[in-house]
């Protein structure tokens, strides 16, 4: 069945649900987005299990619906793979849109649909105060090494509200303080940037000093008294 036929069938269902007969026409524009101001194509919209259509590259689906003024019509939304579906069933009230701009009237009722991504991008900047070639671990897996300036960049995708740990492996440099520092981050329901800024110091190795035993000088001989009597 072609797309126009599918839409026509859906509109027929709307007319039947509203009692039949001549019904006013209401243009409706569905606007789907994955995030704020990011249009999303491929969102399927249905009325009572009958498909109304799929949003285009601009995230829009325009249909004509019929019914009495103020009638509440329920519809279902199915988001494309990689995005979360909104509430199972939503509703709109048929309302006439009146304005000075003909384009606004032609677009009619505007319905916003949000299909947020299932996973969010987390970018992490690691700063190790000028220490190069330090392994950077994400949850115990080496994912990068600091460059000559002591900086590393990591980007990963996580589900919202995921907690993860980043740490610097200083095992190969036992004089570095602190040893193996760790920092914990938690993602939100948005793409985000995290900074792991760690101040490090490396102690100076102690010199090993050999102490020589000093020889004691021989004690002076005590004076000897001779048994001589001088008169």
C-alpha positions in Angstrom: 0.0 0.0 0.0 1.5 3.4 -0.9 2.0 6.1 1.6 -1.0 8.3 0.4 -3.4 5.4 0.7 -2.1 4.6 4.2 -2.7 8.2 5.3 -6.2 8.2 3.6 -7.1 5.1 5.5 -6.1 6.7 8.8 -8.2 9.8 8.1 -11.2 7.6 7.3 -10.8 6.0 10.8 -10.7 9.4 12.3 -14.0 10.4 10.5 -15.6 7.1 11.7 -14.5 7.7 15.2 -16.0 11.1 15.3 -19.4 10.0 14.1 -19.1 10.2 10.3 -20.7 12.9 8.1 -19.1 16.1 7.0 -16.3 17.0 9.4 -14.0 20.1 9.5 -10.5 19.5 8.3 -7.5 20.2 10.6 -4.0 20.2 9.2 -1.5 18.7 11.7 2.3 18.8 11.5 4.3 16.3 13.6 7.8 17.6 14.4 10.2 14.8 15.6 13.6 15.5 17.2 16.3 13.4 18.8 17.6 16.3 20.9 16.6 20.0 21.0 16.7 21.4 17.5 18.0 18.2 16.0 15.3 16.9 13.5 14.8 13.1 13.4 13.7 11.2 10.3 12.1 7.8 10.3 9.7 8.3 13.3 6.5 6.3 12.7 3.2 7.8 13.8 0.0 5.7 13.9 -3.6 6.4 14.9 -5.3 3.4 16.5 -2.7 1.0 15.0 -3.3 2.5 11.5 -0.1 4.2 10.2 -0.3 7.9 9.5 3.2 8.1 8.0 6.9 8.6 8.8 8.8 11.8 9.4 11.0 13.1 6.6 14.6 14.3 6.7 13.4 17.5 8.4 11.7 15.4 11.1 8.2 16.4 9.8 5.1 14.6 8.9 2.1 16.7 7.7 -1.4 15.1 7.6 -5.0 16.2 7.4 -7.3 15.1 10.2 -11.1 15.4 10.5 -13.4 15.7 13.5 -15.3 18.1 15.6 -13.6 21.1 17.3 -11.8 20.1 20.5 -12.0 16.3 19.9 -9.2 14.4 21.5 -7.4 11.9 19.3 -4.8 9.4 20.5 -1.8 8.4 18.5 1.3 6.2 19.0 4.9 6.9 18.2 7.7 4.5 17.3 11.2 5.9 17.2 13.9 4.6 14.9 16.6 2.2 16.2 19.0 3.8 18.7 16.4 6.2 20.1 14.0 5.8 23.1 10.2 5.8 22.5 8.1 8.4 24.3 5.0 7.4 26.3 3.1 4.5 24.6 0.0 6.7 23.8 -0.3 10.4 23.3 -3.2 12.6 22.4 -3.9 15.9 20.6 -7.0 18.1 20.6 -8.3 19.2 17.2 -8.0 23.0 17.1 -8.1 25.6 14.4 -4.9 27.6 13.9 -5.6 31.2 13.0 -2.9 33.7 12.1 -1.8 36.4 9.7 0.8 34.2 8.1 -0.8 31.8 5.5 2.1 29.4 6.0 1.4 29.1 9.7 -2.3 28.4 9.0 -1.4 25.8 6.3 1.0 24.0 8.8 -1.9 23.9 11.3 -1.5 22.3 14.7 2.1 21.7 15.7 2.8 18.5 17.6 6.3 18.0 19.1 7.7 14.5 19.5 11.0 13.7 21.3 13.0 10.5 20.7 16.1 11.0 22.8 19.2 8.8 22.0 19.6 5.6 23.9 23.3 6.4 24.4 25.1 9.7 25.1 28.6 10.8 24.1 31.1 11.4 27.0 34.3 13.1 26.1 37.1 13.1 28.8 40.2 15.3 28.8 43.0 14.0 31.0 45.6 16.4 32.2 48.7 15.0 34.0 50.7 18.2 34.6 53.4 17.6 31.9 54.0 13.9 32.6 54.2 12.0 29.3 53.4 8.3 28.3 51.3 7.5 31.4 48.6 4.9 30.6 45.0 6.1 31.0 42.5 3.5 32.1 38.7 3.4 31.7 37.2 0.9 34.1 40.6 -1.0 34.2 41.1 -1.0 30.4 43.9 1.0 28.9 42.3 3.4 26.4 45.0 6.1 25.9 48.4 7.4 26.9 49.3 11.0 27.8 51.2 12.9 25.1 54.4 14.9 25.6 52.4 17.7 27.4 50.8 15.2 29.7 47.3 15.4 28.0 45.1 12.6 26.7 41.6 12.6 25.1 39.0 9.9 25.3 35.5 9.7 23.8 32.9 6.9 24.6 29.2 6.4 24.4 27.2 5.5 27.5 23.6 5.1 28.5 22.3 8.0 30.6 23.1 7.8 34.4 26.1 5.6 33.8 29.0 5.8 36.3 32.5 5.2 35.1 36.0 5.5 36.5 39.2 7.0 34.9 42.6 6.5 36.4 46.2 7.2 35.6 48.6 4.2 35.9 51.8 5.4 37.6 53.0 1.9 38.6 56.1 2.3 36.4 57.1 5.4 38.2 57.1 4.5 41.9 58.4 7.9 43.0 55.3 9.7 41.6 52.7 11.1 44.0 49.9 10.3 44.3 50.1 6.8 43.0 47.5 5.6 40.5 45.0 8.5 41.0 41.3 7.7 40.2 38.3 9.9 39.4 34.7 8.9 39.0 32.2 10.5 36.6 28.4 10.0 36.0 26.7 10.7 32.6 23.5 12.7 32.3 20.8 12.5 29.6 23.0 14.7 27.3 26.3 14.7 25.5 28.9 16.0 28.0 32.6 16.9 28.5 34.5 15.8 31.6 37.9 17.0 32.8 40.3 14.8 34.8 42.9 17.3 36.0 45.5 15.6 38.2 48.4 17.3 39.8 51.4 15.0 40.1 54.8 15.3 41.7 57.8 13.0 41.4 60.1 12.7 44.3 63.9 13.0 43.9 65.7 9.7 44.5 67.8 9.7 47.7 71.5 9.3 47.3 73.1 6.3 49.0 75.9 7.5 51.3 78.6 5.0 52.5 79.9 5.8 55.9 83.5 4.8 56.5 84.7 3.8 59.9 87.2 6.2 61.3 90.3 4.8 62.8 91.1 5.9 66.3 94.5 7.5 66.9 96.7 5.4 69.2 96.5 6.6 72.8 99.5 8.5 74.1 101.8 6.4 76.3 101.6 7.2 80.0 104.8 8.6 81.6 107.1 5.9 83.2 108.4 6.6 86.6 111.9 5.3 87.2 113.1 4.2 90.6 115.9 6.8 90.7 116.6 8.9 93.7 118.5 12.1 93.1 120.2 13.8 96.1 
